[in-house]
Amino acid sequence: MLIRNAEVWGYGRADVRIADGVIAEIAIPSSSRADVPYAGRIVDAGGGALLPGLHDHHIHLAGLAARAQSAWCGPPEVETREALAARLAAHPGSGWLRAIGYHESVMGLPDAGALDRLVPNRPLRMQHRSGRMWLLNSPALAALLACAEPPPGLERDGNGFTGRLFDEDQWLQRALASAPPDFSAVSSQLAAWGVTGFTDMSPRNDPLMAAHFAAQRRSGSLRQSPWLAGSLALARACPEGWHLGPAKLHLHEAALPPFDEVSAFIAAAHDQQRTAAIHCVTEVELVFALAALECAGVRDGDRIEHASIASPDLVARIAAHGLAVCVQPHFVAERGDAYRRDVEPRHQGDLYRLASLAEAGITLAGGSDAPFGGADPWAAIRAAVLRQTDGGLSFGPQEALSPEVALALFLADPANLARQRRIEMGGAADLVLLDRPWQDARDRLSSADVALTLIGGEIAFDSIKQAPVQRDAGRDALS
């Protein structure tokens, strides 16, 4: 492929030739080359920005794929018990009903009896937004316990099982005899947004899930280049088609693991030549994580996921240890109105920092946390610049980033977050072409501007409105 007259990121106006999955040549456009025959597709970029492909540094792809078959049952779409009942009643089918995105602001943490009053006649499993809890109604409990012994994470009280299931996804999958989902639909959608790679941060990723990712890559269902974070056991799995990512630890303030176990986990990850990635959405979790990292020792590339609440002194500690932070700028847009209502006033200024982290010298990368947040990276980039809630209220405007710095969150190299990926000779042809120059695109920051996405030099998304193929058996246009 030859992309002519593009505004190449970090280079300027140029023609770019792609061969065998890599960038074979970058040359300044000239009228003398315009009429030279080229045996391949020619794309006239018309001055549109050509960017390195975007990388989502924190996503849960299986959960995102499953969301398409699930009912979304939390804010901002569902905020009351009545709205939840209506959403569940409207979900088609008569068998298992899978719901996701629930938040206790809707109706607390309902037990099986409360859910029976919403859905009495079909088994319901509803996932809490944190991803760590499932809420089951009585038909769901009966169906699962008929197939498997109750696990430790199935809560009991004086009357029996409550229907609240904590940290038992693997048990649930076994009881349901469920296989990981197909990724083709979500992969196509990500490509349409310019995403050419991602890091799956599911803490329970294991060799079986790695094999599923590899199979999806081989079949063509998954186009993006995947990095898999997850369990320590992942280091034993080496199928083709994916890269080994950090060892992931998901902390939960209400049930923190023994400190020595966390320190040992970090040390074991380092022994595997892997970094550690620790989920921290509360101040307590961040303090705990920093203490464990200080005890185990910090490896270059260790990272904090979310850092949802970070006081100035904790920001200083993150910086002092050279830790990276993977941020979700869109949470301010998607949940900012709820944060204003529910988060303690003393923490309001510490929520989802961006500029102050960068100013402290902390390496930042951007991730969607989908399906727990929206998966469109351009929405996250735009939210990082605007710092506004869905209700239009300003939310920590001092934390806003420039469009260029916000975009850079998704251009970080997954192998080294401190390094930005570039368009360069010999580099992988993972590229995104916008339908307009960056000077225009930076005012919009919209996925609607994506015209072409290439992954390994192959077209993964194409919305260019011109003759689809221009071929000539002549010489190379850049020769």
Salt bridges, closest charged atoms under 4 A:
GLU25 OE1 - ARG17 NH2 3.20
GLU77 OE1 - ARG87 NH1 3.23
GLU104 OE1 - HIS128 NE2 2.49
GLU155 OE1 - ARG164 NH1 2.71
ASP167 OD2 - ARG132 NH2 2.35
ASP169 OD2 - ARG204 NH2 2.86
GLU283 OE1 - ARG346 NH1 3.92
GLU283 OE1 - HIS347 NE2 3.64
GLU294 OE2 - ARG317 NH2 2.99
GLU294 OE2 - HIS321 NE2 2.83
ASP302 OD2 - HIS270 NE2 2.89
GLU305 OE1 - HIS58 ND1 2.69
GLU305 OE2 - ARG303 NE 2.54
ASP342 OD1 - ARG341 NE 3.36
GLU344 OE1 - ARG346 NE 2.90
ASP350 OD2 - HIS347 ND1 3.88
ASP350 OD1 - ARG353 NH2 2.59
ASP369 OD1 - HIS58 NE2 3.09
ASP369 OD1 - HIS60 NE2 3.01
GLU399 OE2 - ARG353 NH1 3.23
GLU404 OE2 - ARG442 NE 2.67
ASP413 OD2 - ARG419 NH2 2.87
GLU424 OE1 - ARG422 NE 3.83
ASP435 OD1 - ARG436 NE 2.77
ASP449 OD1 - ARG436 NE 3.30
ASP449 OD1 - ARG444 NH2 2.55
ASP462 OD2 - ARG41 NH1 2.72
ASP476 OD2 - ARG17 NE 3.26
